[in-house]
Amino acid sequence: MGDAATDVTAPLPSGLAQLGLPTELAGPLLAYRDLLARWNRVYNLSAVRDPALMVTRHLLDSLVILPQLPDGALLDVGTGPGLPGIPVAIAQPERAVTLLEANGKKVRFLRQACLELGLDNVTVAHTRLEDYRAETPFPVAVCRAFSDAATFWHGVAPLLAPAALALAMKGRRQADELAGLESACVSCHWQTLDVPGLDAERHLLIMRKTA
């Protein structure tokens, strides 16, 4: 996500409450965290090694975008070990989530995680963004630490429905992220994100094709 992060406190139930989410989500979210931490010891799926830090930097950091998501299916591009897609899928079981990932060992983890967690609303696509073909256009796509904003936008634009959103999760706001987007008729809006227990900047770059 770009910045060094400083964690203050991030017990999951209180973090969920701060985000307006039911604390009952803590159980399945921690089951995912524990599975990620176990696989991470062997497969190096995440640079965050401490399971306690995963609560803030992975779980709550993913869930903070929920108010910005329109209804409908979500495409998570370059999801890695399932971030933010799996926490979103756990919190919103009615939403179809497609996890797009090119790395084979991460795809193996994603498939096992979906199986063990019973995430019937999740589809794992083992492919690169430029090779992916969607049966139905998505109303929203998201990425977290995938690429610069322009590369993300141009990659997902063919997969999006009219008026759909492309959301890029970032650390600090950086003006150079917007280079080339205005000329491509893309409207951009920065939304500040407040992640419980995280003393570091988080922003969401919201992109939409203009008429």
C-alpha positions in Angstrom: 0.0 0.0 0.0 3.0 2.3 -0.3 3.5 3.7 3.2 5.2 2.4 6.3 2.4 1.7 8.7 2.3 2.3 12.4 -0.2 0.2 14.3 -1.7 1.6 17.5 -4.3 -1.0 18.6 -6.5 -3.0 16.4 -8.6 -5.6 18.2 -10.9 -6.9 15.5 -14.3 -6.6 17.2 -13.8 -3.0 18.2 -12.4 -2.3 14.7 -15.5 -3.8 13.1 -17.7 -1.7 15.4 -15.9 1.5 14.4 -16.6 0.6 10.7 -20.3 0.0 11.5 -20.0 -3.8 10.9 -21.4 -6.6 13.0 -18.8 -8.0 15.5 -20.0 -11.5 14.5 -17.8 -11.2 11.4 -14.8 -11.5 13.7 -14.9 -15.3 13.7 -14.8 -16.0 9.9 -12.4 -13.1 9.4 -10.0 -14.5 11.9 -10.3 -17.9 10.4 -9.1 -16.4 7.1 -6.3 -14.6 8.9 -5.2 -17.8 10.6 -5.1 -19.7 7.3 -3.2 -16.9 5.7 -0.7 -16.8 8.5 -0.2 -20.5 8.4 0.4 -20.6 4.6 2.5 -17.5 4.8 5.2 -19.3 6.8 5.9 -21.5 3.8 4.7 -19.7 0.7 5.5 -16.0 1.6 2.1 -14.7 0.5 2.3 -11.5 2.4 5.1 -9.2 3.7 3.1 -8.9 7.0 4.3 -11.8 9.1 2.7 -11.0 12.5 -0.8 -12.3 12.7 -1.8 -9.5 15.1 -0.7 -6.9 12.5 -2.7 -8.7 9.8 -5.9 -7.6 11.6 -5.2 -3.9 10.9 -3.2 -4.0 7.8 -5.1 -6.7 6.0 -8.6 -7.2 7.4 -9.7 -3.7 8.5 -7.7 -2.1 5.7 -9.8 -4.2 3.3 -13.2 -3.6 5.0 -12.8 0.2 5.1 -13.7 0.4 1.4 -17.2 -1.2 1.9 -19.1 2.1 1.9 -17.6 3.1 -1.4 -18.7 -0.1 -3.2 -21.7 0.1 -5.5 -24.1 -2.9 -5.5 -23.2 -5.8 -7.8 -20.3 -8.1 -8.6 -16.8 -7.1 -7.6 -13.6 -7.8 -9.6 -10.5 -7.8 -7.4 -7.4 -7.3 -9.6 -4.1 -8.7 -8.5 -5.7 -9.9 -5.3 -2.6 -11.6 -4.0 -3.7 -13.7 -1.0 -7.3 -12.3 -1.4 -7.1 -8.7 -0.4 -9.4 -6.9 -0.3 -11.7 -9.5 -2.0 -11.9 -12.2 0.7 -12.7 -9.9 3.6 -15.3 -8.2 1.4 -16.8 -11.5 0.4 -17.0 -12.6 4.1 -18.7 -9.3 5.1 -21.1 -9.3 2.1 -22.0 -12.9 1.3 -24.7 -11.7 -1.1 -22.0 -10.1 -3.4 -20.3 -12.1 -6.1 -16.5 -11.6 -5.9 -14.0 -12.5 -8.6 -10.4 -12.8 -7.4 -8.0 -12.2 -10.3 -4.4 -13.5 -9.7 -1.6 -14.6 -12.0 0.7 -16.1 -9.3 0.2 -19.9 -9.0 1.0 -20.3 -5.3 -1.3 -17.5 -4.4 -4.1 -19.0 -6.5 -3.6 -22.3 -4.7 -4.0 -20.5 -1.4 -7.1 -18.6 -2.6 -8.8 -21.8 -3.7 -8.0 -23.6 -0.5 -9.2 -20.6 1.6 -12.5 -20.4 -0.3 -13.0 -24.1 0.2 -12.2 -24.1 3.9 -14.2 -20.9 4.6 -17.2 -21.9 2.5 -17.1 -18.8 0.3 -19.6 -19.8 -2.3 -19.8 -16.3 -3.6 -16.2 -16.2 -4.7 -14.7 -17.2 -8.0 -10.9 -17.5 -8.4 -9.5 -16.6 -11.9 -5.9 -17.8 -12.5 -4.8 -15.3 -15.2 -3.3 -12.0 -15.9 -5.5 -8.9 -16.2 -4.7 -8.5 -19.9 -5.8 -12.1 -20.7 -9.0 -12.1 -18.6 -12.3 -12.1 -20.4 -15.5 -11.4 -18.4 -18.9 -13.0 -19.3 -20.7 -10.0 -17.9 -19.3 -6.5 -17.4 -18.5 -5.6 -13.8 -20.1 -2.6 -12.0 -16.9 -2.2 -9.9 -13.3 -3.3 -9.9 -10.7 -2.8 -7.2 -7.0 -3.1 -6.7 -4.7 -2.9 -3.7 -1.0 -2.5 -4.4 -1.4 -3.7 -8.0 0.0 -1.0 -10.2 -0.2 2.7 -10.9 -3.7 4.1 -11.4 -3.5 4.6 -15.2 -2.3 1.1 -15.8 -5.1 -0.3 -13.6 -7.7 1.8 -15.3 -6.7 0.9 -18.9 -6.5 -2.8 -17.9 -10.0 -3.0 -16.3 -11.9 -0.5 -18.6 -12.8 -3.2 -21.1 -14.3 -5.3 -18.3 -16.5 -2.6 -16.8 -20.1 -1.8 -17.3 -21.1 1.8 -18.3 -20.8 4.2 -15.3 -18.9 1.5 -13.4 -16.2 2.4 -10.9 -12.5 1.5 -10.7 -11.2 1.8 -7.2 -7.4 1.9 -6.5 -6.4 1.6 -2.8 -3.4 3.8 -2.1 -1.3 5.2 0.7 -0.6 8.9 0.2 -2.3 10.9 -2.5 0.1 11.3 -5.4 -0.7 13.7 -8.2 1.4 11.7 -10.7 -1.0 8.8 -10.2 -3.5 10.8 -12.4 -1.2 11.3 -15.3 -2.9 10.3 -18.6 -6.3 9.8 -17.0 -7.8 13.2 -17.8 -6.9 12.8 -21.5 -8.6 9.4 -21.4 -11.8 11.1 -20.2 -11.6 9.5 -16.8 -13.0 11.4 -13.8 -11.0 10.9 -10.6 -11.8 11.5 -6.9 -9.6 10.9 -3.9 -11.5 9.5 -0.8 -9.6 9.5 2.6 -9.9 6.2 4.4 -9.7 5.9 8.2 -8.6 2.4 9.1 -9.1 1.6 12.8 -5.9 1.1 14.6 -3.7 2.3 11.8 -1.6 5.5 12.1 -0.8 6.0 8.5 -2.4 7.6 5.4 -4.8 5.6 3.4 -6.7 6.8 0.4 -9.0 5.4 -2.3 -8.8 6.7 -5.8 -12.2 6.5 -7.4 -12.2 6.5 -11.2 -15.1 6.5 -13.6 -15.4 7.1 -17.4 -16.9 10.4 -18.2 -19.5 10.9 -21.0 
